[in-house]
Amino acid sequence: MYQIVEIEDTVRVIPDKFGGKLEETLQQILAEKYESKLDRDLGAIVSILGVTTDGIGKVIPGDGAAFYNATFKVLTYKPELQEVVDGEVIEVVEFGIFIRLGPLDGLVHVSQITDDYLNYDEKGSRFVGKESKKTISQGDLVRARVVTISLKKSKENKIGLTMRQPGLGKYGWMDEKEKKTEKSDNKKKDDKKKGKKK
């Protein structure tokens, strides 16, 4: 889930950066410090949206920089348990598929892709359904549900996903399922009509 969060911090501005517009300078420094970082509580920090300051810089003896108190907003992305997410398959490996969810990636284990038994096609870098012959490969768009989350400050974050529940899966698969359900419903209606005519 994307959200906007307000943060306060003290920003160190070195003498080389003196003379420019203060808010712009603070925003550049804060962007270098925060953007593309992962915080356990906030999630992935996508962007600094705006900075305000009282403009009063403090100097510490022995340090030529000025320190400014700043309040700023950040756009963050943190997945929530049971959240339904859309993403793109970025990698297919023997044990599952990796999905790009905006600034983070999640894994759908092979057992959570579909109810059909899947064969891994290493040369084609894809999975193929044994009975349905459905395929899933890099670049496919999918819908999944978040089932596990473990966010850490390093690249060791883990987001587990499933696509086995109704309404989830590869976009083409969902359309096929809806058409089959619609045909089945229409057939039931036709059978009822025929039964009443007799």
C-alpha positions in Angstrom: 0.0 0.0 0.0 1.3 3.4 -0.9 1.0 6.2 1.7 2.4 9.6 2.4 4.2 10.0 5.8 5.6 13.1 7.5 9.1 12.9 9.0 11.3 15.4 10.9 15.1 15.3 10.7 18.1 17.5 11.1 19.9 18.1 7.8 23.6 18.8 7.6 24.4 21.3 4.8 28.1 21.6 3.8 29.5 25.0 2.8 29.6 24.0 -0.9 25.8 24.0 -0.9 25.4 27.4 0.7 23.9 30.1 -1.5 21.2 28.1 -3.2 17.5 28.0 -2.3 17.5 26.4 1.1 14.4 24.1 0.6 15.7 22.8 -2.7 19.1 22.1 -1.1 17.5 20.3 1.8 15.3 18.3 -0.6 18.4 17.1 -2.6 20.3 16.1 0.6 17.2 14.3 2.0 16.6 12.5 -1.3 20.2 11.1 -1.2 19.7 10.0 2.3 16.2 8.5 2.1 15.0 7.6 -1.4 15.3 4.0 -2.5 16.0 2.9 1.1 14.0 0.3 3.0 12.7 1.0 6.5 11.1 -1.8 8.6 8.3 0.5 9.7 7.7 2.7 6.7 8.6 0.2 3.9 10.3 1.3 0.7 10.8 5.1 0.5 9.9 6.1 -3.1 10.2 9.9 -3.1 10.6 13.0 -1.0 7.6 15.2 -1.8 8.3 18.5 -0.1 10.5 20.1 2.6 9.8 22.9 5.0 12.2 24.5 7.5 12.3 27.5 9.8 15.5 28.5 8.0 17.6 28.8 11.1 20.8 27.0 10.7 22.9 25.9 13.7 26.7 25.7 13.6 28.7 23.2 15.7 32.3 24.3 16.7 34.8 22.4 14.6 32.3 21.6 11.8 32.0 24.1 8.9 28.5 22.8 8.0 25.1 24.3 9.1 22.4 22.1 10.6 18.7 22.8 9.8 15.6 21.2 11.3 13.4 20.1 8.5 9.9 18.6 8.2 9.2 16.7 5.0 6.8 14.2 3.4 7.8 10.9 1.8 5.9 8.6 -0.5 6.3 5.1 0.8 5.3 1.6 -0.3 4.7 -1.1 2.3 2.7 -4.2 1.4 0.1 -5.3 3.9 -0.9 -8.9 4.7 -3.8 -10.1 2.5 -3.5 -7.1 0.2 -4.2 -7.9 -3.5 -1.4 -6.6 -5.7 -0.8 -6.3 -9.5 2.7 -6.8 -10.9 4.9 -8.0 -13.7 6.8 -11.3 -13.7 10.5 -10.3 -13.8 12.1 -13.7 -13.4 11.1 -17.3 -13.7 13.2 -19.9 -11.7 12.7 -23.5 -10.9 11.1 -22.9 -7.5 8.7 -20.0 -8.6 8.3 -16.6 -10.1 9.4 -13.2 -8.9 6.9 -10.4 -9.3 7.8 -6.6 -9.4 5.4 -4.8 -7.0 6.5 -1.2 -7.7 9.7 -0.6 -5.6 9.8 -4.1 -4.1 9.7 -7.7 -5.5 7.8 -10.7 -4.2 8.0 -14.4 -4.8 5.2 -16.8 -5.8 6.4 -20.3 -5.0 5.6 -22.8 -7.7 3.0 -24.5 -5.5 1.1 -21.1 -5.2 0.9 -20.3 -8.9 -2.1 -22.4 -9.9 -3.9 -25.6 -9.0 -2.6 -27.4 -12.1 0.8 -29.3 -11.9 3.4 -27.0 -13.5 6.5 -28.1 -15.5 9.5 -25.8 -15.5 10.7 -25.1 -19.1 14.3 -24.0 -18.5 15.0 -23.1 -22.1 11.9 -21.0 -22.5 12.2 -19.7 -18.9 8.6 -20.4 -18.1 6.1 -22.7 -16.4 3.7 -24.8 -18.4 0.5 -26.4 -16.9 0.4 -30.2 -17.3 -3.4 -30.4 -18.0 -4.4 -26.8 -18.8 -1.2 -26.1 -21.0 -1.4 -22.5 -19.5 2.0 -20.8 -19.5 3.6 -18.1 -17.4 6.8 -16.3 -18.3 8.8 -13.2 -17.8 6.9 -10.0 -18.8 3.4 -11.5 -17.9 1.1 -9.3 -15.9 -0.4 -11.0 -12.8 -2.6 -10.4 -9.8 -1.6 -12.0 -6.5 -2.3 -11.8 -2.7 0.4 -11.0 -0.1 0.6 -13.9 2.4 4.0 -13.3 4.1 6.1 -10.2 4.8 9.6 -9.9 6.2 11.1 -6.4 5.7 14.7 -5.7 6.8 17.0 -2.8 6.1 19.1 -4.9 3.7 18.2 -6.6 0.5 17.0 -9.6 2.6 13.4 -8.6 2.5 10.9 -11.3 1.6 7.4 -10.9 0.4 5.5 -14.2 -0.2 2.6 -14.2 -2.6 -0.2 -16.6 -3.8 -2.1 -16.7 -7.1 -4.2 -19.8 -6.3 -7.3 -18.0 -4.9 -10.3 -16.9 -7.0 -9.7 -13.7 -8.9 -6.0 -14.1 -8.9 -3.5 -15.3 -11.5 -2.1 -14.2 -14.9 -4.4 -11.7 -16.6 -5.2 -14.0 -19.6 -6.1 -16.8 -17.2 -8.6 -14.7 -15.3 -10.4 -13.7 -18.5 -10.7 -17.4 -19.5 -12.1 -18.3 -16.1 -14.7 -15.5 -16.3 -15.8 -16.7 -19.8 -16.1 -20.3 -18.7 -18.2 -19.2 -15.7 -20.4 -17.0 -17.9 -20.9 -19.9 -20.4 -21.7 -22.2 -17.5 -24.3 -19.7 -16.0 -25.9 -19.2 -19.5 -26.1 -22.9 -20.0 -27.9 -23.3 -16.6 -30.3 -20.6 -17.5 -31.0 -22.2 -20.9 -31.6 -25.6 -19.3 -34.0 -24.0 -16.8 -36.0 -22.4 -19.7 -36.1 -25.6 -21.6 -37.3 -27.4 -18.5 -40.2 -24.9 -18.0 -41.4 -25.2 -21.6 -41.9 -28.9 -21.3 
